[in-house]
Amino acid sequence: MSSRPRGSGALVALVALFTAGYLAPYLLPTVVGRLASGLGIGPSQAGLIGSVLLLGSSTAGFTLAARGERIGPRTAARAGLLAMAVGYGSAAATHSVPLVVAGAVLGGLGSGTATAVAAAGIAGQPDPHRASSLGLLTVSATAGALYLTLPHLSAGHAPPLLAIACAAALVWPLTARLPGASRAGSGLGRPDAAAAPAGPLPHRRAGAVLAAGILCWSLAQNALWGVSGRIGLTQAGLSEVAVGAVFAAALGAGLVGVTAAGALGSRLGRAVPIGVGTAVIAACVLLSSAAGSLASFATGEILWNAVYPVVLSYLLGLAASLDPRGRWAVLVGSASSLGVACGPVVGSLLSESAGYTGMGVVLCSLLLLVAVPMTAVARHASGRPLVPGSVRRRGGAPAAVLAGTASASSALVPQMGAPEQPVTEFPVPSARRRTAKSAFRLARPSDRG
């Protein structure tokens, strides 16, 4: 059997795992709203439960980033999916607030584990940006379908939690396509990660800046995302069905944005999409927070969700390019989950103290501030992935021959996903000696003397 089916099967499993892990953050507004209405608790308490759920997710990611190489991707993925099914399922089956919190923590740990395995695996793909775009495309489509379906189901907190648990159960069979643990410790996501450098984390300063930036970036957006349902219901005066339809349309716009980002690839680099995209998101946050009608609320939410996954896909691709073993991808993803976890509490506190409009001004300012260092990292610390066309552009025919030679050393052949090597130009004197044609003659055996 060739390696292509196994590689494509592993990619399908990673995308499905990415979808299951990211589904809880995408469904955060309806989860928080259903917790408040179904359990009879206040908005701040419901937001706190949502934050605890996502805090468990980020904790699992940070833990696996440090110890993930001791566990095989298949084992870690199955453990995460099992925790999701048991945690979210048990939280949906009870009305006791402490038990709901305990189930949310367990489910969050499972979501973080699944996301960490998927992030590390995507970092090992030939084109991490396209792989992450495919994952965001799938989770956006799944969440959009659920936003259209959940308002027509029974009231209470159970339906969204059961939906996440069922997603984990459906992804479980696909984990058979993931590699198991190896003696050398192949990492969480790459079957060939042993071939990557096993030294300390590269690009430490750039990675730390990116992790801190994406933490604030995710916090600002999810502070609004966590209260978007309440803005639509109370400030804009919409019904739950109308709010769900707006969210579904917004996630549909996200599908279009992610598809465009996947088609665009690295033509614009990473700095322009990250910097300009974050500025557009900041304006959308300001518009959504001040929405007082269906038109303004729908415009802000749809445009925001169309740009958000595009920028996120470039941020995930940037993190994957900093370390081929996927360690920065897991750490940056966990930092993002930590920001997502703090978002509902921050949004609830800001909205109660400064109102929704005041909250939007604060979050807009924060997004514009963090856009600067993240754009700087994208501009100076990342290299484009080496794709097949790069051999032709950079190395010409000799490099193509070398790459196609079976006996060539694997260390000399340009590896997929490796950053391109800089080309150094040597000055050539303009005045060239012209050698007469008569100075050349055929070599003969007798000339060797």
C-alpha positions in Angstrom: 0.0 0.0 0.0 1.4 3.4 -0.9 1.9 6.2 1.6 -0.5 8.6 0.0 -3.7 6.9 1.3 -2.2 6.8 4.8 -1.2 10.5 4.6 -4.6 11.6 3.3 -6.4 9.4 6.0 -4.3 11.0 8.7 -5.2 14.5 7.4 -8.9 13.6 7.5 -8.5 12.5 11.1 -6.6 15.6 12.1 -9.3 17.9 10.5 -12.1 16.0 12.2 -10.2 16.2 15.5 -9.6 19.9 15.0 -13.4 20.3 14.4 -14.3 18.5 17.6 -11.8 20.4 19.7 -12.8 23.8 18.4 -16.6 23.2 18.5 -17.0 24.3 22.2 -15.5 27.8 21.6 -17.5 28.2 18.4 -20.7 27.4 20.3 -19.8 29.5 23.3 -22.6 32.2 22.9 -25.4 29.6 22.9 -23.7 27.5 25.6 -23.5 30.5 28.0 -27.0 31.7 27.1 -28.5 28.2 27.7 -26.6 27.8 31.0 -28.1 31.1 32.2 -31.6 30.3 31.2 -31.6 26.6 31.9 -30.0 26.6 35.3 -31.5 29.9 36.5 -28.1 31.6 37.2 -26.9 35.1 36.4 -25.0 36.1 33.2 -21.8 36.5 35.1 -22.1 33.0 36.6 -22.9 31.5 33.2 -19.9 33.3 31.7 -17.7 32.0 34.5 -18.8 28.4 33.7 -17.9 29.0 30.1 -14.5 30.3 31.1 -13.8 27.3 33.3 -14.7 25.0 30.4 -12.2 26.8 28.1 -9.6 27.1 30.9 -9.5 23.4 31.1 -9.0 23.3 27.3 -6.0 25.6 27.5 -4.5 23.7 30.5 -4.6 20.4 28.5 -2.8 22.1 25.6 0.0 23.5 27.8 0.4 20.1 29.4 0.7 18.3 26.2 3.1 20.8 24.7 5.6 19.9 27.4 5.0 16.1 27.6 3.3 15.3 24.3 6.2 13.3 22.9 5.8 10.6 25.4 2.2 9.9 24.2 1.2 8.7 20.7 -1.2 10.8 18.7 -3.8 8.0 18.6 -3.8 7.5 22.4 -3.9 11.2 23.2 -6.7 11.8 20.7 -8.8 9.0 22.1 -8.3 10.1 25.6 -9.4 13.6 24.7 -12.5 12.5 22.8 -13.5 10.2 25.7 -13.2 13.1 28.2 -15.3 15.3 25.9 -18.1 12.7 25.6 -18.2 11.9 29.3 -17.7 15.5 30.5 -20.2 17.3 28.2 -22.6 14.4 28.4 -22.7 14.3 32.1 -23.0 18.1 32.3 -26.0 17.9 30.0 -27.7 15.2 32.1 -27.9 17.2 35.4 -29.2 20.5 36.7 -26.9 20.6 39.6 -24.5 23.6 39.1 -21.5 21.9 40.8 -21.9 18.8 38.6 -22.3 20.9 35.5 -19.1 22.8 36.3 -17.3 19.4 36.9 -18.5 18.1 33.6 -17.5 21.3 31.8 -14.0 21.1 33.2 -13.6 17.5 32.1 -15.1 18.2 28.7 -12.8 21.2 28.4 -9.7 19.1 29.2 -10.8 16.7 26.4 -11.3 19.6 23.9 -7.9 20.9 24.7 -6.3 17.5 24.2 -8.0 17.0 20.8 -7.0 20.5 19.7 -3.4 20.0 20.7 -3.1 16.7 18.8 -4.7 18.3 15.8 -2.4 21.4 16.0 0.7 19.4 16.2 -0.3 17.2 13.3 -1.2 20.1 11.2 2.2 21.7 11.8 3.8 18.6 10.3 1.7 18.8 7.0 3.4 20.0 3.8 1.4 23.2 3.9 0.2 24.0 7.5 -1.8 27.1 6.4 -4.0 25.1 4.0 -4.5 22.3 6.5 -5.5 24.8 9.2 -7.8 26.5 6.7 -9.5 23.2 6.0 -10.0 22.6 9.7 -11.5 26.1 10.2 -13.7 25.5 7.2 -15.1 22.3 8.7 -15.7 23.6 12.2 -17.4 26.8 10.8 -19.8 24.6 8.7 -20.5 22.3 11.7 -21.2 25.2 14.1 -23.3 27.0 11.5 -25.5 24.0 11.0 -25.9 23.7 14.8 -26.9 27.3 15.2 -29.7 26.7 12.7 -30.8 23.5 14.5 -30.4 24.2 18.3 -33.2 26.9 18.5 -35.7 24.4 17.3 -34.8 21.8 19.9 -35.8 21.7 23.6 -35.0 24.6 25.8 -32.3 24.3 28.6 -28.6 23.8 28.7 -28.5 20.2 27.4 -28.8 20.5 23.6 -25.5 22.4 22.9 -23.5 20.3 25.3 -25.0 17.0 23.9 -24.1 18.2 20.4 -20.4 18.6 21.4 -20.4 15.2 23.1 -21.9 13.6 20.0 -19.3 15.2 17.8 -16.6 13.7 19.9 -18.2 10.2 19.6 -18.5 10.6 15.8 -14.8 11.5 15.4 -13.6 8.5 17.6 -13.5 5.9 14.7 -11.2 8.2 12.6 -8.5 8.1 15.3 -7.5 4.7 14.0 -5.8 6.6 11.1 -3.5 8.4 13.5 0.0 6.9 14.3 0.6 5.2 17.6 3.4 5.8 20.0 6.9 5.1 18.9 10.0 4.2 20.8 11.8 7.3 19.8 8.8 9.6 20.6 7.5 10.8 17.4 5.6 13.7 18.7 1.9 14.2 18.9 1.1 14.8 15.3 3.9 13.9 12.9 4.7 10.3 12.0 8.1 11.6 10.8 8.7 14.1 13.5 11.8 12.2 14.6 13.4 13.5 11.5 12.9 17.1 12.7 15.4 18.8 14.9 15.0 17.7 18.5 16.8 20.6 20.2 15.3 23.5 22.2 12.5 25.6 20.9 13.5 27.7 18.0 12.5 31.4 17.6 11.8 31.7 21.3 11.4 35.5 21.4 9.1 35.5 18.3 7.1 32.6 19.6 6.7 34.2 23.0 5.5 37.5 21.4 3.1 35.6 19.2 1.7 33.6 22.1 1.2 36.7 24.2 -0.4 38.5 21.3 -2.8 35.8 20.3 -3.8 35.4 24.0 -5.0 39.1 24.0 -6.3 38.8 20.5 -8.5 35.8 21.4 -9.5 37.4 24.7 -10.8 40.6 23.1 -12.9 38.8 20.4 -14.3 36.1 22.7 -15.2 38.7 25.3 -17.7 40.0 22.7 -18.5 36.6 21.3 -19.5 35.4 24.8 -22.1 38.2 25.2 -23.1 38.5 21.5 -26.3 36.5 22.2 -27.3 38.8 24.9 -26.6 41.9 22.8 -28.9 40.5 20.1 -31.6 39.6 22.5 -31.6 42.6 24.8 -30.0 45.6 23.1 -31.0 44.8 19.5 -34.4 43.3 20.5 -34.2 40.1 18.5 -35.7 36.7 19.1 -33.6 33.6 19.8 -34.4 32.3 16.3 -33.3 35.5 14.7 -30.1 35.6 16.7 -29.4 32.0 15.7 -30.0 32.8 12.1 -27.6 35.7 12.3 -24.9 33.5 13.9 -25.5 30.8 11.2 -25.1 33.5 8.4 -22.0 34.8 10.1 -20.4 31.4 10.2 -21.5 30.9 6.6 -19.5 34.1 5.8 -16.7 32.5 7.7 -16.8 29.6 5.3 -16.4 32.0 2.4 -13.5 33.7 4.1 -11.6 30.6 5.0 -12.1 29.3 1.4 -10.7 32.5 0.1 -7.8 32.3 2.5 -7.0 28.8 1.4 -7.1 29.8 -2.3 -4.9 32.9 -1.6 -2.3 30.9 0.3 1.0 32.8 0.9 0.6 35.2 -2.1 0.3 38.2 0.3 2.6 36.7 2.9 1.3 36.6 6.5 1.9 40.1 7.7 -0.7 41.8 5.6 -3.6 39.4 6.4 -2.8 39.4 10.1 -2.3 43.2 10.4 -5.1 44.5 8.1 -7.4 41.6 9.2 -7.1 42.5 12.9 -7.8 46.1 12.2 -11.0 45.2 10.3 -12.0 42.9 13.2 -11.5 45.8 15.6 -13.9 47.9 13.6 -16.5 45.0 13.5 -16.2 44.6 17.3 -17.0 48.2 17.7 -20.0 48.0 15.4 -21.4 44.8 16.9 -21.2 46.1 20.5 -23.1 49.2 19.6 -25.8 47.4 17.6 -29.3 48.5 18.2 -31.1 46.9 15.3 -31.1 43.8 13.2 -29.2 45.5 10.4 -26.3 46.8 12.5 -26.1 43.6 14.5 -26.1 41.3 11.5 -23.6 43.5 9.6 -21.1 43.5 12.5 -21.4 39.8 13.2 -21.3 38.6 9.6 -18.3 40.8 8.6 -16.5 40.0 11.8 -16.9 36.2 11.4 -15.9 36.4 7.8 -12.5 37.9 8.7 -11.9 36.2 12.0 -11.1 32.7 10.7 -9.0 34.1 7.9 -6.7 35.8 10.3 -6.7 32.8 12.7 -5.6 30.5 9.9 -2.6 32.7 9.2 -1.8 32.9 12.9 -1.9 29.1 13.2 0.2 28.7 10.0 2.7 31.3 11.4 3.0 29.3 14.7 3.5 26.1 12.7 6.3 27.6 10.7 8.3 28.5 13.8 8.9 24.8 14.7 8.4 21.8 12.4 7.8 19.5 15.5 4.6 21.5 16.2 5.6 22.7 19.7 5.0 26.3 19.0 1.7 25.4 17.3 0.5 23.7 20.4 1.7 26.5 22.7 0.2 29.3 20.6 -3.0 27.3 20.3 -3.1 26.9 24.1 -2.5 30.6 24.6 -5.4 31.3 22.3 -7.5 28.9 24.3 -6.5 30.7 27.5 -7.6 34.0 25.9 -10.9 32.4 24.8 -11.3 31.1 28.4 -11.0 34.5 29.9 -13.2 36.1 27.3 -16.6 35.4 28.7 -15.8 36.7 32.2 -14.1 39.8 30.8 -17.0 40.4 28.5 -19.5 40.0 31.3 -17.6 42.3 33.7 -17.0 45.0 31.1 -20.6 44.9 29.8 -22.0 45.2 33.3 -19.7 48.0 34.3 -19.4 50.1 31.1 -22.2 48.8 29.0 -22.0 47.0 25.7 -20.7 50.1 23.8 -18.1 50.9 26.4 -17.0 47.3 26.3 -16.6 47.5 22.5 -14.4 50.6 22.7 -12.0 48.8 25.2 -11.9 45.6 23.1 -11.3 47.6 19.9 -8.4 49.4 21.4 -6.8 46.2 22.7 -7.1 44.5 19.2 -5.4 47.5 17.5 -2.6 47.4 20.1 -1.8 43.6 19.7 -2.0 43.9 15.9 1.4 45.7 15.9 3.6 43.0 17.6 1.9 40.1 15.8 2.4 41.7 12.4 6.1 42.3 13.3 6.5 38.6 14.1 4.8 37.7 10.8 7.1 40.1 8.9 10.4 39.2 10.4 10.4 35.8 12.0 8.6 33.5 9.6 9.6 31.9 6.3 7.2 30.7 3.6 6.8 27.0 3.5 8.8 25.3 0.8 6.3 24.0 -1.8 7.0 22.1 -5.0 7.2 25.3 -7.0 9.9 26.6 -4.8 12.4 24.0 -6.1 11.9 25.4 -9.6 12.0 29.0 -8.5 15.0 28.8 -6.1 17.1 25.8 -7.2 16.4 25.4 -10.9 17.1 22.2 -12.7 20.0 21.0 -10.5 17.8 21.2 -7.3 15.0 19.3 -9.1 17.4 16.6 -10.2 18.7 16.3 -6.7 15.2 16.1 -5.2 14.3 13.4 -7.7 17.4 11.3 -7.1 16.7 8.2 -5.0 20.2 7.9 -3.7 20.4 11.5 -2.5 20.8 12.0 1.2 17.5 13.1 2.8 19.4 15.8 4.7 20.3 17.4 1.4 16.9 17.3 -0.2 14.7 20.3 0.5 12.0 19.1 2.9 8.3 20.0 2.5 7.4 22.6 5.2 11.0 23.8 5.7 11.7 27.5 5.3 13.4 28.5 2.1 17.1 29.2 2.2 18.2 32.8 1.4 20.0 33.3 -1.9 23.3 35.2 -1.7 24.3 37.2 -4.7 27.9 37.5 -5.7 29.2 40.6 -7.6 30.5 39.8 -11.1 32.9 42.2 -12.8 31.3 43.9 -15.7 34.5 43.7 -17.9 34.9 40.2 -19.1 37.8 38.8 -20.9 37.0 37.5 -24.3 38.9 34.3 -25.0 39.6 33.4 -28.6 37.9 30.4 -29.9 41.2 29.1 -31.2 42.4 28.7 -27.6 40.2 25.7 -27.1 40.8 22.2 -28.5 39.7 18.7 -27.9 41.4 16.8 -25.1 43.3 13.7 -26.2 44.8 10.8 -24.2 48.3 11.9 -25.1 47.7 15.3 -23.4 47.7 13.7 -20.0 51.4 13.1 -20.4 
